[in-house]
């Protein structure tokens, strides 16, 4: 029996050896350096513990203090900790705001007095008694695509901040900083933050600090200690500043212990500058990119992003692209300084590819966005002002965009979640004077054209979309959802991106984004917030109609005195023979009718055919909108029998005219290139022969009101 036991032990050992040898090929081989490194310390938080409500976890305390706790490593010599704000870089020394070493027995600490309303990232490294080569790898350096190696927390909001400091008389090198020290009467709705000190009804202030913003951090800081005479005057002049540069302006009360509580309201101010001659961005073949070589394209994003940092170029600089040439974006482009991007030859469009080739993991195409506004850098807690941002005579395209329809053409690739402009969720409060696109083509934006997000105030004084073509875009999912063309998501009562929106002379061909415009927040809007929307002379061909509820206008709770002008638009629904798709055209979705709300809706037309070629049935004025038409009595402009509409109830109705005209009689070839049969969509069911949308030169067309009254996008006439 003893021999048998030994034999089985030998067999088991042999099997174990064979098993380990067979598995060894699947194990990662560690380098000698990795084998000798200390174990990695990690912060205690939900990502590492799986506990969503752990009272012992790392967390924000006292609104803007950070409590950090981490696991101890046996034999460690200590721990090194670093911190930056979210928008900073671990690789740029100036972005590291805190770098400290603690002993081996310290497993928790509180980092106090951090920048309010700002996301902070933390990293930790175990130190080895054997020296630097044996320290652990860092934990916390991961980016948004590597959340398991990311330690990020957002500080709370500082509320009850009085408007004490303001800036005026900005020149190229100077500004006047005003301060009104009068303490306002108590307001129970927004009580004064207790960190603000005052005596005899006057706030205490002893310093004006004008610091360069992160985009030009090497400039000189100006600190002015206030005298009694300054406080009596109520202002100081700050000179010796640098033109075109961005500064952060603060008033401080040095008697307050914590730095971020010393500050009154913060202003970010860009100095004036002389706008020079337009700058031509030459078409230079990118020799470092194989896709660029194959497609003969020149890189664009680096130049535009560098403009944000360049103090020699004024806001409002005009950049020109070579007409007919191709450019591409290799990273997102930040729009936080007004500029114009246009063709150098009007009427001949250059092409800008918003991404080229596939991403690193080969799971989808590179799809980059413009980004309006930017997150705060260290020391930036105020708002920013962005001048006019204008795009003119350019074709923006994403040739490898993957959507719900064409996904089968890209095996293994995920649907793109891209936009033309996507605001960063942590963007500072901002005001943009104008966002304008004229004479542009847009193709391949699967998720949306422009999306706002985040809790901070967003104000765009004017959005102009004129003479643009939107096609081969959308289809984020089977219901044609994503986000609307212009997506509002107000959290602040002062947010207003619909102050003056003008959408005219455009065509939306087969577009299946969620809606045209949307803002569903129901807030006690500030008195300055009024929405004015104009939608005029546009053609909607099978647009926003894949599924029900894709409203043209979904503004459920507009502020008082808002106005809506919807005139001379053309709506077409048409399908090829054998196409069994359903069309859902939705009009308006209003839920609140505040005082002063008004409409001017008139002269909107539809073509007639429900089906293809030999159609004999026609849309009536009501049937083109199967869901909540403009004339809807409780959620449209038909409220109270149309009393809010300039032309009354009848004018709100879409008409076919006295003699309906079929789409194929109006246009040369309005049919989609693909169809839906049963539950199956063709990959090209959202594509159209754009040249086929020209109007026919027939008496039926030339005498129809759609032609004689100039209805729809004028480009097709």
Steps between C-alpha positions, in 0.01 A plus 500: 500500500787733581645450153164574345469825693844609385409413144185712511692789653747477217215492246333801655826692503560410139148609399542827690829569325344429160205726584723788605714462190193499275363814666828685502453616142184685605665681793644850463874496550609758755821690450762491773409858580131413543584201719701715738261793519297563815133415496273781386298694757151596383245743636197354671193585291214322327706405196729294723262382773175456308320680782286797394445640852819429688540749789873424512560569131694792353252783453439873484434650844419854614406592140857550376726279711612159377526210743735235360550150638703218348618146571830456679785304342720289730859618501429829322733791568212743451255625241512779244177679404429742215198707395384692194171635372323284242603711202866504602763253389708267716787557255520880535674609820301824520174305509594307816344694788612280787787255532580365845656203679366348821639231727415128491261526793286771334208334322259791488505877485278794409610743231320822588391812315466384140354687206119495516285339228807344341591136443830397653710193421727328752783250458698293751824303487651258753861592584750218545786508752716355220485821296321663208535209258295287740213743568159371392328618188266794545132444567259769377657607172223348287295709262128482420555184299673325793270561796648212702819705529334833567437681829289809439266703719316828443500763772166645603357832388566819691161664530386844611777694322432876473580689179766732637766513227446599136724598209461779244709720269698204366772604255795315356709554814273630777168454677301672771392276786193624686384379839164574660539422870139567600348201678163420337183449706448147630356260243350180646510334157877546457648581842847650516782251547636536858858520371437858382588749774363852528494797738258793507318363194820480292680187383865475603747497213873571501642374170427482127676210335532475119658166411576354157267213412635155426520563125767765560624408848853638452383862504544727800243509781383844611417543870365833621468558874202729549525824692217683672501740205458210257207365699342845505541532122354154444750401231865456404665507159724209413767566235792318344293206379558308177273536198286203388568326831251347742503608865321389816385797709424464872437720800623351829447544871829392660343470845333173393722201569413271209611626158195399297275664760690830476381556145192692395349431158760420234522646150700368206593774255670484160695810407433676174721450197536601138347249260745454217455385142335160442740210547512230233557151639692335216423146393807303612493124474538333840795264455450340842152364435439214255132590467597858424737382230234279345236774505728798421393696809666766713470515880298791640428454873848584630492843336157585638582380851826695501302813414342481846846534655646753257510853640621640169165421334189690602157356561308521173790386284389361163652169391460392138521151353602434143188458287441145380776356722460245781590553866450283806469521878726274705366618838208699636515874432426734791294809413567739787625795293298646216612421146377459143582194291412534131595414144747727328282486189129560569283240333768231493501298819802341662427174683574451870499135607401489867718198559701274275554127529419278799566536871779322687282206600363472144146488639380807315598787275677805633225755554604836642291801601528870544461595867337833591639634827749314717547360850661709769872483549667562832394835645212550256164508674328776309328509165651551157385707206539367147468727198340412166566145380422482127529218244442598138505303173647173630394136467537319833503124449567174678548250216524195728206585726319189625126530565216258563426462128853441369655315795506173305745662258751542784536158672606530862466879506274677749251773412658844522385731777640809332380858464600810309523691830484328837543708812718354775294403806737690729514820294520826690205736475530676166344759274548473124394797289431300182514144374445513126520258209431620147517318167631182664435131443480256790533123456566220746404659833322198648405628845422868443615832356530700825456377855533689828543332836621565853371700794664835428338797327509499119400805297518527122367833384449391138491164321473538122471202262453633147516330159638173634443141388461216750502149356623145570490567873324369809366146550665452838253217565199326347271784610713768339588652832810668635471870579324784317670727249525757783481340843439704811545350844461794736584454866573864576204743488728742312580254220374619162617349173171584326526877545494548122501184288455541125477185283429600139563394140620154603418145389473205735508189280420170669632633832395293799624688804267520796347841429585829334520708821440390858509645851277329754623659822226655711683764703418833656681666214696819568328812367778534239416162346268520198491256208461618141497228235461552124462200266449626147537384138630154586434172320441191716512184287431184703661686791449429871240242403636147558302461822233687692570798723787659305359852538610789286482721809499353849509795737271375771542790744620816323566816703261794484493719188655232276417509128491237225499580129441201269440599137530375144639158586444197275432152641536193280447134584568259214608140457588275209281218374504205741624713790283424805647760735259714701540874526447686824506877469463681832448872534524672838512404865419784740377436854518846660356820351660782695394865455616659178554175310420561133513327162524612139429183301386522140549376143642156578441243224515127442511291185229247464600139439498245778639230274709474187456581129134416439374640832141615490451594864599840630595654829250745636627800695468297821641167385861607437539526879365184654598618848438840662495723189571872516126548543476273808261654753688414820861445394536717192428844359129416484469570872178684587379474139821650360483828691878499552576470127532815290283357221259308720429129509464443124849635427656238730392218270732349242339506157548325166365799309183503286643225275717243682824405329675166543871496596600324178318769302674779691854357503703304248572211739398540866507128588737348757754261351392216729187378669355307788355158427331340797721576799816527291655830392729536202838646591437797270139570603609844629693599187373712210609620160550862599504617139158336460344748742495774237154623405364391165449766237134419432184711501373305802806605700540853365136584577485336842515718816801301622688655209324835453502589872856383559425218744785289638872509437562727198798295378273242331314749281 
